[in-house]
Each structure stands twice: as structure tokens, then as C-alpha cells.
Amino acid sequence: MAKAPVLTPRDVDFPRWYQDLITKAELADNGPVRGTMVIRPYGYGLWERTQAEMDARIKAVGAENAYFPLLIPESYLTREADHVEGFAPELAVVTHGGGKELEEPAVVRPTSETIVNEYFSKWVQSYRDLPLLINQWANVVRWELRPRLFLRTTEFLWQEGHTAHATYEQARDFAARIQREVYGDFIENVLAIDFVSGRKTPRERFAGAINTLTLESMMGDGKALQMVTSHELGQNFARAFDTRYLSREGVQEHVWQTSWGSTTRMIGALVMTHGDDDGLRVPPRLAHVQVVVVAVKDDEAVLAKVREVAERLRAAGLRVRVDDRTDTPFGRRAVDWELKGVPARVEVGPRDLAGGTATLVRRIPGTKEPVALDALAALLPGYLEDDQALLLQQSRERRESRTADCATVEEAIEAASAGSWARVPWSVLGEEGEVSLGERALTVRCLLAEDGSVPGDGDAPGNVAVVARAY
């Protein structure tokens, strides 16, 4: 009788495979309130690495970290009409505290544009105070009707950046810089996930923004996932909160603003892009455990060598964990590390020790080979870089092979409904065609210029719409 697979195969039931993997790789559990999640240590380790890599890039463009309150007076949200309308269905509102009804209800932050602007209006007085570049790492709450761990949860973790500038051009260029130098660089070079970079249509842009930039990636089942967004807010919030500065010419001017964010959705993207039927595959640059050194049997000499090898690999700059749980069967531990997607597994048993070798298992290409124990520290860094590049290559090849160029709205609907992405001229699709897509659970993920770059104008001649089903 065939042994049941550890995970539901992806081609049988992709959503079930995803849920199986999240649970069995010990990334997260469902929380007690519908739509919330408990992030387990292994999953949180991935988020910590994400934070560290992103935080360094955010600081490199000049932003500083701050923190704003979780509770926002309800009146703040009503000051910007489009913003409150966009978020109203998702709000969690606190009406009582300390056993009494509050004089004014407080909203659990869905995002912080309003409360940030309340303080920007106090902090910005002169052109000398600009640009003001602030980021915060926090949690937010958006009441989610169709939750899925990491992808859509009622409470999630994120970073949100908020900036104020003297001119439209400065704000526009900074939003694009965030998209390119922070998000694009991280997603491509650390997550090893391919993407297209474009601008949202008015129908899809952030509530209260004048333009939204997005990075969209293709998951393993062909659906799109919005990885990150960067918004040009224009002067909408500045007018609502009277955030002004005295210009060099002595004139009071409203600031121009941006906001931008990335979330724990990144971990969901990691799973759905790189995971296979054996579990997760973690890009080596992201992995908080790049190498696990495993003692095959309970043998003093083996255990001593395992710890020695681990120290050598740490000295070579690798992030290493020792698995000396010899009271647990070796096969079960091997499956566990496969599920968790650790890039490299070094297995040492009595026979290996006698021959001066170890068995090196590389999770990403799926190879297994004997390697001299003394050679591991020199070989592994190069192997891990090769594996990092392979993941990005596979992600890019998937998107390119499953994207169709279409001449009509009907062709685009047919291609996207079949699990591919479709590219169709925006002049052909237009707002009317976009409505037709919505009736079939399809969306315009972004607009691209004719050459594939981010268009400076949503209605520029030659713009192309990328159409897909999306998470």
C-alpha cells in the first residue's frame, strides 16, 4: 500500500497544499479570533530576517524609524473622504474602555496616514524641515472576511513609511525610489522572486492616493500576488490636516506626501513561489537557518564532529543550527528539515566519520552527495549563492512562460481564466473592460509602459494592462 504524502500535492489542491505546508513546517497557526494568526518561531525567524534586510534598505534611502499609537480617534479618518470610504468596511472600532463608553470611538489602526499627518502638521514648519522621512514597524487590523494565513489576516505585521516633501516631483521620485531601491532590490535579491513593476489603475489604487506603484509576482499556481505598494498621496492629506511649510520665498505651501508598505504577506509569497510537494524552499540570503548539521546516530564521536563542523561553518559566516536530537528517528528529522526548506543539510554518521566525509543535501536543486568534512566551509557559500540564483531563475521562467500577449478583451479573459497572466493594450481594455474583468473575478494587476517600464501617466499611449486572477 502506497505511503500517504506528507503534504497534499500542489496539482491536486493548491490551497490545501499551502495550508498543509504552513502548519507542518511550523510557520503559523490560526489565532483564537477568526482571521488572526499565531506566528511560530520558525516563521517569525523568516520575518525577522525580512525586517533586518528591509530595515537596512529603508535607512539607506534616509528614512528613520518612529512609532505611532495603535488607537486612532475616529474623527481623524473622516477628514479625508476617499480614505475613510476605502477603509470603512475593514475597520475595528473601540467604543468602551475602562468600563465606560468612550467620548469618541477609537479605530484600531488599519494604516497610519491620518495619525501621522496629525503630527506632521506640528513637526513641519519650514522648508528646512523637509523632506521628513518616517518609517514604523507595527501591526495593523483590517477586518478580513476571507482569511488565509500570511496572505490575508485580520491582524498582520508590516512596515509603513510616510514622507513629506516640498514639491510634487520630489514626492513622486521618492515613491519610485522606494519601489526600486527598497522593495524591488529586496524581493529580487533576497526573496529571489521575480516581479513586474507598474502602476495601479484608478480603480485599484490606494484610497486617498493620486497614484499607486506596485510590484506583482506570479505564484506557483499562476495567480498574481501584490507584493508591495508605494503611493503618491499628492496634497490630499496635507489639505485635510493642514500640513504646511513656509517656503524659501516666504509663502505657506502644503506639503506633498508618500506612503508605502510591505507586510507578513511576504512569507506567504515565499511559500507559494518557491514551495514544492516536499515543503518549503527558503532562499539562502533570507534563511535564518542556512545550514543544519545533523547527527545521524547517538555516537559521542559523531556528536563531537557535528558540533565542530557547525562552528567551522559559523566561522565562515553561515547561519547554522545543530540537530543532535538522536532520540528522534533520523528519517523523521530529515523530513522535518525538508518541510522547513533549510537550504543545506549536512548529515554525519559513524560511516561518514570513518571516511572523513558528510552527506550534503541541497534542498533547492534537490541534490545529495558525499563531501569531505574539511571542504564544507569552502564549498557551501558558493553552493548557496548558486541555489539563490536558481530560485530567481525558476520564478522568472514561470512568469515568462505563463504570460500571454492578447489583442482583445476576450482573449485576455480566456488566458487569465485558464491560470495565466495576460497582457493587453490598455487602449483596448479601458475602464469598461476593467469592469468586465471584475465580473469574472479578474483584475488589472498593473499598467506597464510599452517597453515594460513603469509608465509616467496611466493613460499614456502604448500602455499595457497586466490581467490575472489574484490573491
C-alpha positions as CSV (number, residue, x, y, z in Angstrom):
1,M,0.0,0.0,0.0
2,A,1.4,3.4,-1.1
3,K,2.5,5.7,1.7
4,A,0.4,8.8,2.0
5,P,2.2,12.0,1.1
6,V,3.2,14.4,3.9
7,L,1.6,17.3,2.0
8,T,-1.4,17.4,-0.3
9,P,0.2,17.6,-3.8
10,R,0.1,21.1,-5.3
11,D,-1.5,20.0,-8.6
12,V,-4.3,18.2,-6.6
13,D,-5.3,21.1,-4.3
14,F,-3.1,24.1,-4.2
15,P,-4.9,25.9,-1.3
16,R,-4.8,22.7,0.8
17,W,-1.1,22.2,0.0
18,Y,-0.5,25.8,1.1
19,Q,-2.4,25.3,4.4
20,D,-0.6,21.9,5.0
21,L,2.8,23.4,4.5
22,I,2.2,26.4,6.7
23,T,1.1,24.0,9.5
24,K,3.6,21.2,9.1
25,A,6.6,23.4,8.5
26,E,5.6,25.1,11.8
27,L,5.3,28.6,10.3
28,A,2.0,29.7,11.9
29,D,-1.3,28.6,13.5
30,N,-4.8,30.1,13.4
31,G,-5.4,32.5,16.3
32,P,-8.4,32.3,18.6
33,V,-10.2,35.2,16.9
34,R,-11.3,34.5,13.3
35,G,-8.7,35.9,10.9
36,T,-5.9,36.2,13.4
37,M,-2.7,34.1,13.4
38,V,0.0,33.0,15.8
39,I,3.4,33.1,14.1
40,R,5.6,30.3,15.3
41,P,9.3,30.7,16.0
42,Y,10.4,29.3,12.6
43,G,8.0,31.5,10.7
44,Y,8.9,34.5,12.9
45,G,12.6,33.9,12.2
46,L,11.8,34.4,8.5
47,W,10.0,37.7,9.3
48,E,12.9,38.8,11.5
49,R,15.3,38.3,8.5
50,T,12.8,40.1,6.3
51,Q,12.7,43.0,8.8
52,A,16.5,43.2,9.0
53,E,17.1,43.3,5.3
54,M,14.3,45.7,4.6
55,D,15.2,48.0,7.5
56,A,18.7,48.4,6.2
57,R,17.4,49.4,2.8
58,I,14.8,51.8,4.3
59,K,17.5,53.5,6.3
60,A,19.8,53.6,3.3
61,V,17.3,55.9,1.5
62,G,17.3,58.3,4.5
63,A,14.1,57.3,6.5
64,E,14.1,57.0,10.2
65,N,12.1,54.7,12.4
66,A,9.4,56.0,14.8
67,Y,6.2,54.7,16.4
68,F,2.6,55.9,16.4
69,P,-0.3,54.8,18.5
70,L,-2.4,51.7,17.7
71,L,-5.6,53.6,18.6
72,I,-6.7,56.5,16.3
73,P,-9.5,58.9,17.0
74,E,-12.4,58.1,14.7
75,S,-12.7,61.7,13.6
76,Y,-9.1,61.6,12.1
77,L,-10.2,59.1,9.5
78,T,-13.2,61.2,8.4
79,R,-11.1,64.1,7.4
80,E,-10.0,62.5,4.1
81,A,-13.2,61.3,2.3
82,D,-11.8,58.8,-0.1
83,H,-9.6,57.3,2.6
84,V,-12.4,56.7,5.1
85,E,-14.6,55.3,2.4
86,G,-11.9,52.9,1.2
87,F,-11.3,51.5,4.7
88,A,-14.7,51.7,6.4
89,P,-15.7,48.1,5.7
90,E,-12.5,46.8,7.3
91,L,-12.4,48.9,10.5
92,A,-12.3,47.6,14.0
93,V,-13.7,50.3,16.4
94,V,-13.3,50.5,20.1
95,T,-16.3,52.1,21.8
96,H,-15.6,51.2,25.5
97,G,-12.6,51.4,27.7
98,G,-12.1,51.2,31.5
99,G,-15.6,50.1,31.9
100,K,-17.0,53.2,30.3
101,E,-18.2,54.3,26.9
102,L,-15.6,56.5,25.2
103,E,-16.4,60.1,24.4
104,E,-15.1,59.4,20.9
105,P,-14.7,55.9,19.4
106,A,-11.1,54.9,18.6
107,V,-10.2,53.0,15.5
108,V,-7.6,50.2,15.7
109,R,-5.2,51.4,13.0
110,P,-5.8,49.9,9.5
111,T,-3.0,52.2,8.3
112,S,-1.5,55.4,9.8
113,E,-1.8,58.2,7.2
114,T,-4.2,60.1,9.4
115,I,-2.5,60.0,12.7
116,V,0.9,60.6,11.1
117,N,-0.4,63.7,9.4
118,E,-1.8,65.0,12.7
119,Y,1.9,65.1,13.9
120,F,3.5,66.0,10.6
121,S,1.3,69.2,10.8
122,K,3.0,70.0,14.1
123,W,6.6,69.0,13.2
124,V,6.8,70.7,9.7
125,Q,7.0,74.5,9.9
126,S,9.7,75.4,7.3
127,Y,11.3,74.2,4.1
128,R,14.2,73.4,6.4
129,D,12.1,70.6,8.0
130,L,11.7,68.8,4.6
131,P,11.9,66.2,3.5
132,L,10.5,64.4,6.5
133,L,11.1,60.6,6.1
134,I,9.5,58.3,8.7
135,N,9.0,54.6,8.9
136,Q,7.4,52.4,11.5
137,W,7.3,48.6,12.1
138,A,4.0,47.8,13.6
139,N,0.8,45.7,13.5
140,V,-2.5,46.8,11.9
141,V,-6.0,45.4,11.9
142,R,-8.3,45.2,8.8
143,W,-11.4,43.0,9.4
144,E,-10.9,40.2,6.9
145,L,-13.9,38.3,5.6
146,R,-11.9,35.6,3.8
147,P,-8.7,35.0,5.9
148,R,-5.8,32.9,4.9
149,L,-2.6,32.6,7.0
150,F,0.0,35.2,6.0
151,L,-1.9,36.3,2.8
152,R,-5.0,37.9,4.4
153,T,-5.3,38.1,8.1
154,T,-7.3,40.4,10.3
155,E,-4.2,41.4,12.2
156,F,-0.8,41.4,10.4
157,L,2.7,42.8,10.8
158,W,4.2,45.4,8.5
159,Q,6.3,48.4,7.9
160,E,4.7,51.6,6.8
161,G,6.6,54.6,5.5
162,H,5.3,58.1,5.5
163,T,7.1,61.1,4.0
164,A,6.5,64.8,3.4
165,H,8.3,66.8,0.6
166,A,8.4,70.4,-0.7
167,T,7.3,69.5,-4.3
168,Y,5.3,67.1,-6.3
169,E,8.4,66.0,-8.2
170,Q,10.3,65.2,-5.0
171,A,7.5,63.1,-3.6
172,R,6.9,61.3,-7.0
173,D,10.6,60.5,-7.3
174,F,10.8,59.3,-3.7
175,A,7.9,56.9,-4.1
176,A,9.5,55.5,-7.2
177,R,12.9,55.2,-5.4
178,I,11.3,53.2,-2.6
179,Q,9.7,50.9,-5.1
180,R,13.0,50.3,-6.9
181,E,15.8,50.5,-4.2
182,V,14.0,49.1,-1.2
183,Y,11.2,46.8,-2.4
184,G,12.5,45.7,-5.8
185,D,16.0,45.1,-4.6
186,F,14.8,43.1,-1.6
187,I,12.3,41.0,-3.5
188,E,14.7,40.1,-6.3
189,N,18.0,39.8,-4.5
190,V,16.8,38.3,-1.1
191,L,13.5,36.7,-1.7
192,A,14.6,35.5,-5.1
193,I,11.1,36.3,-6.5
194,D,10.6,37.7,-10.0
195,F,8.1,40.6,-10.4
196,V,6.7,43.2,-12.8
197,S,6.7,46.8,-11.6
198,G,3.9,49.0,-12.7
199,R,1.2,51.5,-11.7
200,K,-2.3,50.7,-10.5
201,T,-5.4,51.8,-12.4
202,P,-7.6,54.4,-10.6
203,R,-10.0,51.6,-9.8
204,E,-7.2,49.7,-7.9
205,R,-5.1,52.4,-6.4
206,F,-4.9,53.1,-2.6
207,A,-7.8,55.1,-1.1
208,G,-6.7,58.7,-0.9
209,A,-3.7,58.4,-3.3
210,I,-3.2,60.1,-6.6
211,N,-1.0,57.2,-7.9
212,T,-0.1,53.8,-6.6
213,L,3.0,51.9,-7.7
214,T,3.0,48.1,-7.3
215,L,5.2,45.0,-7.6
216,E,3.3,42.0,-8.8
217,S,4.6,38.4,-8.7
218,M,3.3,35.1,-10.1
219,M,2.7,32.4,-7.5
220,G,3.1,28.7,-8.2
221,D,-0.5,28.2,-9.3
222,G,-0.3,31.1,-11.8
223,K,-2.2,33.6,-9.7
224,A,-0.8,37.1,-9.0
225,L,0.1,38.5,-5.6
226,Q,0.5,42.2,-4.9
227,M,3.9,42.1,-3.1
228,V,4.2,45.7,-2.0
229,T,2.8,49.2,-2.9
230,S,4.2,52.7,-2.8
231,H,1.7,55.6,-3.0
232,E,1.9,59.2,-4.1
233,L,-0.6,60.9,-1.8
234,G,-0.4,64.3,-3.5
235,Q,-1.6,67.0,-1.2
236,N,-4.9,65.2,-0.2
237,F,-3.9,64.5,3.4
238,A,-1.9,67.7,3.7
239,R,-5.0,69.7,3.0
240,A,-7.1,67.6,5.3
241,F,-4.7,68.1,8.2
242,D,-3.3,71.5,7.1
243,T,0.2,70.2,6.9
244,R,2.1,73.2,5.5
245,Y,5.5,74.7,5.4
246,L,7.0,78.2,4.9
247,S,8.8,78.1,1.5
248,R,12.2,79.8,0.7
249,E,10.1,82.6,-0.8
250,G,8.2,83.1,2.4
251,V,4.9,81.5,1.1
252,Q,2.9,79.0,3.1
253,E,2.6,75.8,1.0
254,H,1.0,72.4,1.6
255,V,3.5,69.5,1.6
256,W,3.5,66.7,-1.0
257,Q,3.4,63.2,0.5
258,T,4.0,59.5,0.0
259,S,3.2,56.3,1.9
260,W,4.5,52.8,1.3
261,G,4.2,49.4,3.0
262,S,5.2,45.7,3.0
263,T,3.7,43.0,5.2
264,T,3.9,39.5,6.5
265,R,2.3,38.6,3.2
266,M,5.9,38.3,2.0
267,I,6.1,35.0,3.9
268,G,3.0,33.7,2.1
269,A,4.6,34.7,-1.2
270,L,7.8,32.9,-0.3
271,V,5.8,29.7,0.3
272,M,3.7,29.9,-2.8
273,T,6.5,30.9,-5.1
274,H,9.3,28.5,-4.0
275,G,7.5,25.7,-2.2
276,D,7.2,22.2,-3.8
277,D,5.5,18.9,-2.9
278,D,8.2,18.2,-0.2
279,G,7.8,21.6,1.5
280,L,9.3,25.0,1.6
281,R,12.5,26.1,-0.2
282,V,14.0,29.1,1.6
283,P,16.3,31.4,-0.4
284,P,19.8,31.2,1.3
285,R,20.1,35.0,1.7
286,L,16.8,35.1,3.6
287,A,17.2,31.9,5.6
288,H,17.8,32.3,9.3
289,V,19.0,28.7,9.2
290,Q,21.1,28.3,6.1
291,V,22.7,25.0,7.1
292,V,21.6,22.3,9.6
293,V,24.3,19.9,10.7
294,V,22.6,16.6,11.6
295,A,23.9,13.8,13.8
296,V,22.6,10.6,12.3
297,K,23.1,8.5,15.4
298,D,23.7,8.8,19.1
299,D,27.5,8.4,19.0
300,E,29.9,10.5,21.0
301,A,32.4,10.9,18.2
302,V,29.7,11.8,15.8
303,L,28.2,14.4,18.1
304,A,31.6,16.0,18.7
305,K,32.2,16.2,15.0
306,V,28.8,17.7,14.3
307,R,29.5,20.5,16.8
308,E,32.9,21.0,15.4
309,V,31.6,21.3,11.8
310,A,28.9,23.7,12.9
311,E,31.5,26.0,14.5
312,R,33.6,26.0,11.3
313,L,30.6,26.9,9.2
314,R,29.7,29.7,11.6
315,A,33.2,31.0,11.4
316,A,32.8,31.0,7.6
317,G,29.8,33.4,8.0
318,L,27.0,30.9,7.7
319,R,23.8,30.8,9.8
320,V,23.9,27.3,11.3
321,R,21.9,25.0,13.5
322,V,22.9,21.7,15.1
323,D,20.4,18.9,15.1
324,D,21.5,16.4,17.8
325,R,18.0,15.1,18.7
326,T,19.1,11.5,18.4
327,D,16.2,10.3,20.5
328,T,14.0,11.2,17.4
329,P,14.3,8.9,14.4
330,F,16.7,10.3,11.7
331,G,14.1,9.9,8.9
332,R,11.5,12.0,10.8
333,R,14.1,14.7,11.3
334,A,15.1,14.7,7.7
335,V,11.5,15.1,6.6
336,D,11.1,18.0,9.1
337,W,14.1,19.9,7.6
338,E,12.8,19.2,4.1
339,L,9.5,20.7,5.1
340,K,11.1,23.8,6.6
341,G,13.2,24.3,3.4
342,V,16.6,24.8,5.0
343,P,18.9,25.3,2.0
344,A,21.6,22.8,3.1
345,R,21.6,19.8,5.3
346,V,24.9,18.2,6.4
347,E,24.4,14.6,7.7
348,V,27.1,13.0,9.7
349,G,27.0,9.4,10.8
350,P,29.6,6.8,12.0
351,R,30.4,5.7,8.4
352,D,30.7,9.3,7.3
353,L,33.1,10.0,10.2
354,A,35.2,7.0,9.4
355,G,35.6,8.2,5.8
356,G,36.2,11.8,6.7
357,T,33.0,12.8,4.7
358,A,29.5,14.0,5.3
359,T,26.4,13.7,3.1
360,L,25.4,17.1,1.8
361,V,21.7,17.5,0.8
362,R,20.9,20.7,-1.1
363,R,17.2,21.5,-0.7
364,I,16.8,23.8,-3.7
365,P,18.2,21.8,-6.6
366,G,17.3,18.5,-4.7
367,T,20.8,17.0,-4.8
368,K,22.6,14.7,-2.4
369,E,26.4,14.0,-2.5
370,P,29.3,13.0,-0.2
371,V,31.6,15.9,0.6
372,A,34.8,15.9,2.5
373,L,34.2,17.3,6.0
374,D,37.2,19.7,5.7
375,A,35.9,21.1,2.4
376,L,32.4,22.1,3.6
377,A,33.3,25.6,4.8
378,A,34.9,26.4,1.5
379,L,32.2,24.9,-0.7
380,L,28.9,25.9,1.0
381,P,29.0,29.7,0.5
382,G,29.3,29.2,-3.3
383,Y,26.7,26.5,-3.4
384,L,24.2,28.7,-1.5
385,E,24.7,31.5,-4.0
386,D,24.1,29.2,-6.9
387,D,20.9,28.0,-5.2
388,Q,19.8,31.6,-4.6
389,A,20.2,32.3,-8.3
390,L,18.3,29.1,-9.3
391,L,15.2,30.1,-7.3
392,L,15.1,33.5,-9.0
393,Q,15.6,31.9,-12.4
394,Q,12.7,29.4,-11.8
395,S,10.4,32.2,-10.6
396,R,11.2,34.3,-13.7
397,E,10.8,31.4,-16.1
398,R,7.4,30.6,-14.6
399,R,6.1,34.1,-15.2
400,E,7.5,34.4,-18.7
401,S,6.2,31.0,-19.8
402,R,2.7,31.6,-18.4
403,T,2.1,35.2,-19.7
404,A,0.2,35.6,-22.9
405,D,0.1,38.7,-25.2
406,C,-3.6,39.3,-26.2
407,A,-5.1,41.6,-28.7
408,T,-8.7,41.7,-27.3
409,V,-10.5,41.8,-24.0
410,E,-12.0,38.3,-24.7
411,E,-8.5,36.8,-25.3
412,A,-7.3,38.3,-22.1
413,I,-10.2,36.9,-20.1
414,E,-9.7,33.5,-21.6
415,A,-5.9,33.4,-20.9
416,A,-6.3,34.8,-17.3
417,S,-9.2,32.5,-16.5
418,A,-7.1,29.5,-17.6
419,G,-4.4,30.3,-15.0
420,S,-2.0,32.5,-16.9
421,W,-1.3,36.2,-17.0
422,A,-2.5,38.3,-19.9
423,R,-1.0,41.4,-21.4
424,V,-3.5,43.5,-23.4
425,P,-3.3,47.1,-24.6
426,W,-4.9,49.5,-22.1
427,S,-6.4,51.4,-25.1
428,V,-8.3,48.2,-25.9
429,L,-9.3,47.2,-22.4
430,G,-10.0,50.6,-20.8
431,E,-12.2,51.2,-17.7
432,E,-15.2,49.5,-19.4
433,G,-13.2,46.3,-20.0
434,E,-11.8,46.5,-16.4
435,V,-15.4,46.3,-15.1
436,S,-16.0,43.2,-17.3
437,L,-12.9,41.6,-15.7
438,G,-14.3,42.2,-12.3
439,E,-17.4,40.3,-13.2
440,R,-15.2,37.2,-13.8
441,A,-13.0,37.6,-10.6
442,L,-10.1,39.0,-12.7
443,T,-8.3,42.3,-12.2
444,V,-5.8,44.6,-13.8
445,R,-2.8,44.0,-11.7
446,C,-0.9,47.0,-13.1
447,L,-0.2,49.1,-16.1
448,L,3.2,48.9,-17.9
449,A,4.6,51.2,-20.5
450,E,5.1,49.8,-24.0
451,D,8.8,49.0,-23.2
452,G,7.8,47.2,-19.9
453,S,8.8,50.1,-17.6
454,V,6.6,51.9,-15.2
455,P,4.5,54.5,-17.1
456,G,4.6,58.1,-16.0
457,D,1.0,58.5,-17.0
458,G,-1.8,56.0,-16.6
459,D,-3.3,57.0,-19.9
460,A,-0.1,57.2,-21.9
461,P,-0.2,55.8,-25.5
462,G,1.1,52.3,-25.6
463,N,0.4,51.4,-22.0
464,V,-0.2,47.7,-21.5
465,A,-2.5,46.1,-18.8
466,V,-1.4,43.0,-16.9
467,V,-4.5,40.9,-16.2
468,A,-4.8,38.0,-13.8
469,R,-6.6,36.2,-11.0
470,A,-5.1,37.4,-7.7
471,Y,-4.9,36.6,-4.1
